[in-house]
Amino acid sequence: MDRRSYLASVAAASCAVAGCLGSTADDPADPSGVAVEPVADGLSNPWGLAFLPDDGRLVVTERDARRVVLVDRETGDQTGVEGVPTVDAAGQGGLLDVAIHPEFPAEPWVYLTYSAANDAGESTTHLGRGRLDPAAARLSDFEVLHAAEPFLDRTNHYGSRVVFGDDRRLYLTVGDREFKDFGPEHVSQDLTNDLGSILRFEPDGSIPDDNPFVDSEELSSSGSRTQSGDSDERSSSGSRATPGDGDARDPIYSYGHRNPQGLAVHPETGALWESEHGERDGDELNVIEAGGNYGWPLATYACEYGTDRPVGDSPAEHEDLVPPVYYWECGTGGFPPAGMTFYDGPIDDWRGDLFVGNLAGEYLGRFSVDGTDVTEREPLLADRGWRLRAVATAPDTGHLYAAVDAPEAPVVRLVPE
């Protein structure tokens, strides 16, 4: 039995026991006594979720409508926020993720990621912030903190997930914009641009002094790099593109990514976890290390679209690259991943598990985590036809929230029945 058939059989068994019904509070979501409650409906391709502290409302971004919406978690009432920046919503772009300053409301900043274009019509991933007045539903003093380099005439693979880490720094994913030159010249292996990387900032958008490539020397043509004040020379074994083309970008925290659309902080270890789209399959879960090269496209479990031809080598063949902690190799059907969160709520069997939205597979993935050992559990919310774009854990109740990626979409929460 192949993986897609296996998942379908598991989903069917779950539905037979529990019923895979619509998002109503009275219908069980799985055999373990979990109900799916509607929170809001009629949203336009919701992409990001964040919780306002001591407010009871959920902040939702709508990709295509380019709106920030405050949602009352009890009544479902929706209020549009004024002061949203200008957004280019072509292709996979639009208004994307949202994060709240960890000291809100003393620091009333709300952070947005989005695609925006320059005068030439080229676009890139942007990070900005504004002061939110929840009572007036208004963002003021909005400022662009970073525009990923370079701007390009294409509209895909923006990455764009943003979270605050355990260190109170801001982490932003940037996709590779779907460049197809699968070799050492690929943009994800080039430290002189922001593409295919995870970037790290102070809350005000400045660069932390301890970012791994701050004050790095010029990249050598031999495929190695050195850092000022560091006598260790790290060989990339040809895993770097555009040799000798300039200094590494100071915001880069890790690189060698394809299209990372999920970030989550482990509640006990503080480790930063990431989910990432492969090409044909090759999807990954990663634990992010400072300065780590995650291999795309030199080492991956993916194949080129429409073929069984591997993209690059197996990650097991590259000791200098950081391998995924979990992956779906070519031919398995993959797991096109989106947002992710660790669960710390009232359902005992789920506590400590990682939940990841699945797009094309249309279910919510659940993974047990022991250190970096990951075990995939039964799919949730299967057979509803829901592309799960974002998942988040409410800090006050621990309930799991999920946003469906569709033009007229719901946000739901999973609670003990």
C-alpha positions as CSV (number, residue, x, y, z in Angstrom):
1,M,0.0,0.0,0.0
2,D,1.4,3.4,-0.9
3,R,1.4,6.3,1.5
4,R,-1.6,8.1,0.0
5,S,-3.7,4.9,0.1
6,Y,-2.5,4.3,3.7
7,L,-3.5,7.8,4.8
8,A,-6.8,7.5,3.0
9,S,-7.5,4.2,4.8
10,V,-6.6,5.8,8.2
11,A,-8.8,8.8,7.5
12,A,-11.7,6.5,6.4
13,A,-11.4,4.5,9.6
14,S,-11.4,7.6,11.7
15,C,-14.5,8.9,9.9
16,A,-16.2,5.6,10.4
17,V,-15.7,5.8,14.2
18,A,-16.0,9.5,14.7
19,G,-17.7,11.0,11.7
20,C,-15.8,13.5,9.5
21,L,-18.4,16.2,9.5
22,G,-18.6,20.0,9.2
23,S,-17.3,22.4,11.7
24,T,-20.0,22.2,14.4
25,A,-19.4,22.0,18.1
26,D,-21.5,18.8,18.5
27,D,-19.6,16.7,16.0
28,P,-16.5,14.7,17.1
29,A,-13.4,15.3,15.1
30,D,-11.7,12.0,15.9
31,P,-12.2,9.0,18.1
32,S,-10.5,10.5,21.2
33,G,-13.4,12.9,22.0
34,V,-12.4,16.1,20.3
35,A,-14.9,18.6,18.9
36,V,-14.4,21.1,16.1
37,E,-15.9,24.4,16.9
38,P,-16.5,27.2,14.4
39,V,-14.7,30.5,15.3
40,A,-15.3,32.6,12.2
41,D,-16.4,32.1,8.6
42,G,-16.4,33.8,5.3
43,L,-12.7,34.8,5.5
44,S,-10.7,35.3,2.3
45,N,-7.8,32.9,2.2
46,P,-6.7,33.4,5.8
47,W,-2.9,33.0,6.0
48,G,-1.7,34.0,9.5
49,L,-3.1,33.7,13.1
50,A,-2.1,35.5,16.3
51,F,-3.7,36.1,19.6
52,L,-4.1,39.5,21.3
53,P,-3.1,39.2,25.0
54,D,-5.8,40.0,27.5
55,D,-8.2,40.8,24.7
56,G,-10.0,37.6,23.7
57,R,-9.6,38.4,20.0
58,L,-7.7,36.6,17.3
59,V,-5.7,38.5,14.6
60,V,-6.2,37.0,11.2
61,T,-4.6,38.1,7.9
62,E,-6.4,37.6,4.6
63,R,-4.0,37.0,1.7
64,D,-6.0,38.0,-1.3
65,A,-8.2,40.6,0.4
66,R,-5.1,42.2,1.9
67,R,-7.0,42.7,5.2
68,V,-6.1,42.3,8.9
69,V,-9.2,41.2,10.8
70,L,-9.8,41.1,14.5
71,V,-12.0,38.2,15.3
72,D,-13.9,37.8,18.6
73,R,-13.2,34.2,19.6
74,E,-16.5,33.7,21.3
75,T,-19.0,35.5,19.0
76,G,-17.1,35.3,15.7
77,D,-17.6,39.1,15.1
78,Q,-15.0,40.5,12.6
79,T,-13.6,43.9,12.6
80,G,-11.3,45.1,9.8
81,V,-8.1,46.9,10.8
82,E,-7.1,50.2,9.2
83,G,-3.6,51.2,8.3
84,V,-2.5,48.0,6.5
85,P,0.4,48.6,4.1
86,T,0.2,48.4,0.3
87,V,0.4,44.8,-0.7
88,D,1.0,43.0,-4.1
89,A,-1.5,40.1,-4.1
90,A,-0.4,38.4,-7.4
91,G,0.3,34.7,-7.6
92,Q,1.2,33.3,-4.2
93,G,1.7,36.7,-2.8
94,G,-0.5,39.0,-0.7
95,L,-0.9,39.8,3.0
96,L,0.7,36.8,4.7
97,D,1.8,36.2,8.3
98,V,1.3,38.1,11.5
99,A,3.1,38.2,14.9
100,I,2.5,40.1,18.1
101,H,5.3,41.7,20.2
102,P,5.8,39.4,23.2
103,E,5.3,42.4,25.6
104,F,2.0,43.6,24.0
105,P,0.3,45.9,25.0
106,A,3.2,47.7,26.7
107,E,4.9,47.3,23.3
108,P,1.9,47.6,21.0
109,W,3.6,46.4,17.9
110,V,2.0,44.0,15.4
111,Y,4.3,42.6,12.8
112,L,3.1,41.7,9.2
113,T,4.8,39.9,6.4
114,Y,3.6,40.5,2.8
115,S,4.7,40.7,-0.8
116,A,5.1,44.2,-2.2
117,A,6.3,45.5,-5.5
118,N,8.8,48.2,-6.5
119,D,8.3,50.8,-9.3
120,A,9.4,48.2,-11.9
121,G,6.7,45.8,-10.9
122,E,9.2,43.4,-9.2
123,S,8.2,41.9,-5.8
124,T,9.7,40.5,-2.7
125,T,8.9,39.4,0.8
126,H,8.5,42.3,3.2
127,L,8.5,42.6,7.0
128,G,6.9,45.6,8.7
129,R,5.3,46.6,11.9
130,G,2.7,49.1,13.2
131,R,1.3,50.1,16.5
132,L,-2.1,48.5,17.0
133,D,-4.9,50.2,18.9
134,P,-7.3,47.4,19.4
135,A,-10.2,49.6,20.5
136,A,-10.0,51.7,17.3
137,A,-8.9,48.7,15.1
138,R,-6.1,50.8,13.6
139,L,-2.4,50.3,12.8
140,S,-0.4,53.5,13.1
141,D,3.2,54.5,12.5
142,F,3.6,51.5,10.2
143,E,7.2,51.0,9.0
144,V,9.0,48.6,6.7
145,L,11.7,46.8,8.7
146,H,13.1,44.7,5.9
147,A,12.6,43.9,2.2
148,A,14.3,40.7,1.1
149,E,17.0,41.1,-1.5
150,P,16.5,41.0,-4.4
151,F,13.2,42.1,-5.9
152,L,12.2,39.8,-8.8
153,D,9.7,39.6,-11.6
154,R,8.0,36.5,-10.3
155,T,5.1,35.8,-7.8
156,N,5.8,32.6,-6.0
157,H,7.8,31.0,-3.1
158,Y,7.7,34.0,-0.7
159,G,8.1,31.9,2.4
160,S,7.0,34.6,4.8
161,R,6.3,32.9,8.2
162,V,7.4,35.0,11.1
163,V,7.7,34.2,14.9
164,F,9.4,35.5,18.0
165,G,12.0,33.1,19.2
166,D,12.7,32.1,22.8
167,D,15.5,34.7,22.7
168,R,12.9,37.5,21.9
169,R,14.4,37.9,18.4
170,L,12.2,37.9,15.3
171,Y,12.6,35.1,12.7
172,L,11.4,35.4,9.1
173,T,11.4,32.8,6.4
174,V,12.1,33.7,2.8
175,G,11.5,31.3,-0.1
176,D,13.8,30.6,-3.0
177,R,11.3,32.2,-5.5
178,E,11.3,28.9,-7.4
179,F,14.6,29.1,-9.2
180,K,15.2,25.9,-11.1
181,D,19.0,25.8,-11.5
182,F,19.5,22.8,-9.3
183,G,23.2,23.1,-8.5
184,P,25.8,25.0,-6.4
185,E,24.8,28.2,-8.3
186,H,21.3,28.2,-6.8
187,V,20.2,31.3,-4.9
188,S,19.5,29.3,-1.8
189,Q,23.2,28.5,-1.6
190,D,24.2,32.1,-2.2
191,L,24.8,34.0,1.1
192,T,24.9,37.3,-0.8
193,N,21.1,37.4,-1.2
194,D,18.2,36.7,1.2
195,L,16.5,34.0,-0.9
196,G,15.9,30.5,0.5
197,S,16.9,31.5,4.1
198,I,15.6,32.3,7.6
199,L,16.4,35.8,8.7
200,R,16.8,37.0,12.3
201,F,16.1,40.5,13.6
202,E,15.8,42.5,16.8
203,P,12.2,43.6,17.4
204,D,13.0,47.0,15.9
205,G,14.3,45.5,12.7
206,S,18.0,45.9,13.4
207,I,20.5,43.1,13.1
208,P,21.5,41.1,16.2
209,D,25.3,41.3,16.8
210,D,25.5,37.5,17.2
211,N,23.8,36.6,13.9
212,P,26.1,34.0,12.4
213,F,27.2,35.9,9.3
214,V,27.6,39.4,10.8
215,D,31.0,40.9,9.7
216,S,31.7,37.8,7.5
217,E,34.5,38.1,5.1
218,E,34.1,37.9,1.3
219,L,33.2,34.4,0.1
220,S,36.1,32.6,-1.4
221,S,36.1,31.1,-4.8
222,S,37.2,27.7,-3.4
223,G,33.8,27.2,-1.8
224,S,34.7,28.1,1.8
225,R,33.8,31.0,4.0
226,T,35.5,32.6,7.0
227,Q,34.1,34.9,9.7
228,S,35.9,37.8,11.3
229,G,37.1,36.9,14.7
230,D,36.7,33.2,14.1
231,S,39.7,31.1,13.2
232,D,37.6,28.1,12.1
233,E,37.1,27.9,8.4
234,R,33.8,26.1,7.5
235,S,34.0,24.3,4.2
236,S,30.8,24.2,2.2
237,S,32.2,21.6,-0.2
238,G,30.9,23.4,-3.2
239,S,27.5,24.1,-1.5
240,R,27.7,27.8,-2.1
241,A,26.7,29.8,-5.2
242,T,28.1,32.9,-6.8
243,P,31.6,32.5,-5.3
244,G,33.5,35.7,-4.5
245,D,30.5,37.8,-5.3
246,G,30.5,39.8,-2.0
247,D,29.8,39.6,1.7
248,A,27.3,37.4,3.3
249,R,24.0,39.1,4.2
250,D,23.9,40.0,7.9
251,P,20.2,39.1,8.5
252,I,20.8,35.4,7.4
253,Y,20.4,32.9,10.3
254,S,20.2,29.7,8.2
255,Y,20.1,29.0,4.5
256,G,19.7,26.2,1.9
257,H,15.9,26.3,2.2
258,R,13.3,26.0,-0.6
259,N,10.0,27.4,0.5
260,P,9.7,27.4,4.3
261,Q,6.1,28.2,5.4
262,G,6.1,27.0,9.0
263,L,7.9,28.1,12.1
264,A,7.3,27.2,15.7
265,V,9.2,27.4,19.0
266,H,9.4,24.3,21.1
267,P,7.8,25.3,24.5
268,E,10.3,23.3,26.6
269,T,13.6,23.5,24.7
270,G,13.2,26.8,22.9
271,A,14.4,25.2,19.7
272,L,13.1,26.7,16.4
273,W,11.3,24.2,14.2
274,E,10.5,24.7,10.5
275,S,8.4,23.1,7.9
276,E,9.4,23.3,4.2
277,H,8.1,22.4,0.8
278,G,10.1,20.1,-1.4
279,E,9.9,19.9,-5.2
280,R,8.1,16.6,-6.0
281,D,7.8,15.4,-2.5
282,G,10.9,15.9,-0.4
283,D,9.0,18.0,2.1
284,E,10.8,18.5,5.4
285,L,10.6,19.2,9.1
286,N,13.8,20.9,10.4
287,V,15.3,22.0,13.7
288,I,17.1,25.3,12.9
289,E,20.7,25.9,13.8
290,A,22.5,29.2,13.6
291,G,24.5,29.3,10.4
292,G,23.2,25.9,9.2
293,N,23.0,25.0,5.6
294,Y,19.9,22.9,5.0
295,G,21.0,21.7,1.6
296,W,18.5,22.8,-1.0
297,P,19.0,21.9,-3.8
298,L,22.3,20.1,-3.4
299,A,20.9,17.5,-0.9
300,T,17.2,16.7,-0.7
301,Y,14.8,13.8,-0.8
302,A,12.8,15.5,-3.6
303,C,12.5,14.7,-7.3
304,E,12.0,17.1,-10.1
305,Y,8.4,17.7,-10.9
306,G,6.9,15.1,-13.3
307,T,9.8,12.7,-13.0
308,D,11.5,10.2,-10.7
309,R,14.8,12.1,-11.2
310,P,16.3,13.1,-7.8
311,V,17.2,16.7,-7.2
312,G,20.7,16.6,-5.9
313,D,22.2,14.0,-3.6
314,S,20.8,12.3,-0.5
315,P,21.3,14.5,2.6
316,A,22.9,11.4,4.2
317,E,25.8,11.9,1.8
318,H,26.7,15.4,3.1
319,E,28.0,15.6,6.7
320,D,28.5,19.4,6.3
321,L,24.8,20.0,5.7
322,V,22.0,19.9,8.3
323,P,19.6,17.0,7.5
324,P,15.9,17.2,8.2
325,V,14.6,15.5,11.4
326,Y,11.6,14.2,9.4
327,Y,11.0,14.0,5.6
328,W,8.8,12.6,2.8
329,E,11.0,11.2,0.1
330,C,10.2,11.2,-3.6
331,G,7.4,8.7,-4.4
332,T,5.6,8.9,-1.0
333,G,3.1,11.5,-2.0
334,G,4.7,14.1,0.2
335,F,3.2,16.4,2.8
336,P,3.0,20.0,1.5
337,P,3.3,21.8,4.8
338,A,2.2,25.2,5.9
339,G,1.9,26.7,9.4
340,M,2.8,24.7,12.5
341,T,2.5,24.9,16.3
342,F,3.3,22.8,19.4
343,Y,0.4,21.8,21.5
344,D,0.2,22.6,25.2
345,G,-3.5,22.4,25.9
346,P,-6.0,20.3,27.8
347,I,-6.0,17.2,25.6
348,D,-3.5,14.9,27.4
349,D,-2.7,12.7,24.5
350,W,-1.7,15.7,22.3
351,R,0.4,17.6,24.8
352,G,3.9,18.2,23.4
353,D,2.9,17.1,19.9
354,L,3.6,19.1,16.8
355,F,0.7,20.1,14.5
356,V,1.3,21.1,10.9
357,G,-1.2,22.2,8.3
358,N,-1.2,20.1,5.1
359,L,-2.3,21.9,1.9
360,A,-2.7,19.5,-1.0
361,G,-3.4,16.6,1.3
362,E,-6.1,18.6,3.0
363,Y,-5.7,17.5,6.6
364,L,-4.0,18.5,9.8
365,G,-0.8,16.5,10.5
366,R,0.0,15.4,14.1
367,F,3.5,14.4,15.1
368,S,4.8,13.1,18.4
369,V,8.2,14.6,19.3
370,D,10.9,13.2,21.6
371,G,14.0,15.4,21.3
372,T,14.5,15.4,17.5
373,D,12.8,12.0,17.1
374,V,9.5,12.5,15.2
375,T,6.6,10.0,14.7
376,E,3.7,10.8,12.4
377,R,0.3,10.1,13.9
378,E,-3.1,9.8,12.4
379,P,-4.3,12.6,10.2
380,L,-7.0,15.0,11.6
381,L,-9.7,16.9,9.9
382,A,-9.4,14.6,6.9
383,D,-12.1,14.3,4.2
384,R,-13.4,17.8,4.8
385,G,-11.6,19.2,1.7
386,W,-9.7,21.8,3.8
387,R,-6.3,23.1,2.9
388,L,-4.9,23.9,6.3
389,R,-2.8,27.0,6.0
390,A,-2.2,28.1,9.6
391,V,-2.4,26.5,13.0
392,A,-1.8,28.2,16.4
393,T,-2.2,27.4,20.0
394,A,-4.1,29.9,22.1
395,P,-1.9,31.0,25.0
396,D,-4.8,31.4,27.5
397,T,-6.8,28.2,26.8
398,G,-4.3,26.0,25.0
399,H,-6.9,25.2,22.4
400,L,-5.7,24.5,18.9
401,Y,-6.9,26.9,16.1
402,A,-6.7,26.2,12.4
403,A,-7.3,28.4,9.3
404,V,-8.5,27.0,6.0
405,D,-7.0,28.4,2.8
406,A,-10.0,29.1,0.6
407,P,-11.9,32.2,-0.8
408,E,-14.8,31.7,1.7
409,A,-13.0,30.1,4.6
410,P,-13.5,29.2,8.2
411,V,-11.2,29.4,11.2
412,V,-12.0,26.6,13.7
413,R,-10.7,25.4,17.0
414,L,-10.2,21.8,18.3
415,V,-11.4,21.4,21.9
416,P,-12.2,18.5,24.3
417,E,-15.7,17.3,23.6
